[in-house]
Each structure stands twice: as C-alpha cells, then as structure tokens.
Amino acid sequence: MSLVVGGVVPIEDVVGRVREASEVMASLAHSGAVLVGDRRHGKTSLARLVQRLAADQGAVVVSISAERETYAEFVSALIAELARLDPAWAHELARIRLTLTAGPVRLERDNRAAATLDDLLDRAIRRARGRTLALFIDEVSVLARNLERTEPGSGDTFLHMLRRVRQENPGRVVTVLSGSIGFHHVSADAPATVNDIPKIAVGPIRSDHATYLAECLLLGSGTPTTDRHAVATAIAAAAENVPYYIQHLVAAGRKSWQDTQIAPYPELIDLLVLDAIENPYDPWDLRHYRDRLPQYYGADAHAIAGLLDIYAHANRPLDVDTVLMRLRAEGSEITDRARLVSSIERLTLDHYLVRAGDADRFSSPLLQRAWKAMRR
C-alpha cells in the first residue's frame, strides 16, 4: 500500500472495517446510522467504503460535507452533487441554485435554503424511482452548530428536518451522518434528533489488523527494517491501532532511514512518537485537542483545561470525589460536584476521557502524553 499521510485513503486500502461496514450496511435497510468516534479514527474512510457497497447494491448514493457556514452554502453544494449524479436534472437545478444567492440578508437566504432543501429532497426521492436514496452527510453537526449560533433554534430545525424526511420515507431514504463534533455541542435538544437511528462507534482497528496495515505500508513505501513484522507490531502498538497515526509513523520511519541510512527497528518507534509530540511544527496536529477547547466550552475552557491537567498527570483512573478535592485545592472554578460530573460526561463525549468503573481516565495514553507536553 502507498502512504497517504492525512489524505484520502483509496477504498481498496481500507483495513479492519468489516464489522463496522456490515453494521452500517444493515442500517440502510431501515433509516441509516450515526458514525461516532474521535477525529481521525476513520469515519470518512468507512463512509466511503459503505458508499461503494451501497451503490453496488443499487442505492442512489449522495455524499456531501456539511462543513459550511450557512444553510445556503450547504444546499448549493447538495445541488451541485445532485446535478453531477443526474445530468438530465442539471439545468433545472442550476436555476434553483441561482435563487439561493439572491437577497442581501443572510437570514433571508438561509430561510429560503431551508425550504429549498425540503423540496429538493422530496424531488430526489421521487427521481430515485423506487431505489433507496442514501444521503451520506459528513460534519453534519458543524453546520447545525453554525446555524444555531446565528439564529437559536435553526440548527435544531435543520436536524429535525432530516429526521422527519427519513421517518416519512421509510425504505426510500436513509441518512448516514458523521462528524468530529458531537451533537451535544449544537444544543441540549440536538442529540434527540438522531435517537431514531443507531450510533455505530468508529474507533481503533484490531491490533492484528493494525499490524497488517503497518506491514503493508512499510512494504509499499519501500522502507527497509531489521524485522518488518516486529517493527509493524511496534508501530501498531505506539499508534494505539489508529490508522492515521500508523500512516504517520511509517512515514517517520521512512524519513529516519533516508536521513540516517539506518533501517528502522522496534525500539525506534517510541522515539518517533516522542519526536512528533515535541516537534514545534506539530506534524500530527495534536495541539488541536488543546486549541479547540474555547470553541467547545466557551468561557469554561480554562477550567476544563485545568480539569484535564489533573487526569493527564494521574497514573491511574480517578474517581469524582478525588478529582473534586484536587480542583478545590487548586482554586478551580469547578467546585460543585454536579458540575464536575457534567463536565466529565461532556469530556467523555468529546473523547478526552473514558470511564473505568466508578472512575475516569484519559481515553488515550498517546493523547495523555501529548497533553502533558502541550501544557508544559
């Protein structure tokens, strides 16, 4: 396999997603699914794989990103995709698209776009002529959050509209929704808009699959090793079986060999991880986990960062009362137990923490190491 560091992985090179793909395909017989998981864990690659499988089974597959600022931008992008899939409809769709850009006020354009989207989906369902219309919408919560911030209630309305469309057209339209921002960041009501479809977790792949992927990438990139299987095993373990980090570590191993003419060996891999964490250019973009806190938590970001500091420096899972005692000792804004529990629950949904019985810990040792390095 060729290295694709941070790029779009060819569908034939997607490894270890048989179970998840089967679950998503099974959901298409009903109303669809929500793909949930941390950023860069492979939700997009899984969606692209399922899109091909669904198209092979006769579905009309529409794939679009909702990482847009406005409703009108999203609907315009959907129109462009529908025109590409159905050239006979392109001329009519072009006229519809023109109406979305008219009017000087964004709110007016977004209201028009909302009505247009409803009509557009109805027409697309009819034009499918009995075939299932499968809508794959990535980063759906990004658009919903942007709408909600511009006009409270509009983000919820968008999500409720998608729910209504799939419930009014069982067997005719399904939605597969994904994104790196949880629905709880849109509004308190937003998670309820997807409680009619299953949530399919997309996490690390199996360790044997991760080792196989690393071996394929070492071989495909022409990287010599002292023992390819042993090095691949070390890469999979250091990457915590996440394909994105496996790609990075193979690329780093290849560069190390080119720079030193020393073939990568198992003990080198952890040094490559340490280099990535300490590199001022942040090649793995790990600082995103720190820098996104103001977007996620607003005025509470500073307090949340302090809370994560406590977990980052712990060598075991911590129970709520232990954390609360430490927060109070440090003068944190979080002094109420109920508020702490709520914060922990949100951090779990955002993939920073994971529950371990009655305690909690960082979800990823790699992220824990990076957090300590970033926070100094």
Helices and strands as residue ranges (DSSP letters): G 11-13, H 18-27, E 32-36, H 43-56, E 60-65, H 71-85, G 87-89, H 90-100, H 106-127, E 133-138, H 140-150, H 154-168, E 173-178, G 183-185, G 190-194, E 199-201, H 207-220, H 228-238, H 243-260, H 268-278, H 288-291, H 293-297, G 298-300, H 301-312, E 318-319, H 320-329, H 337-349, E 353-356, E 359-362, H 365-375
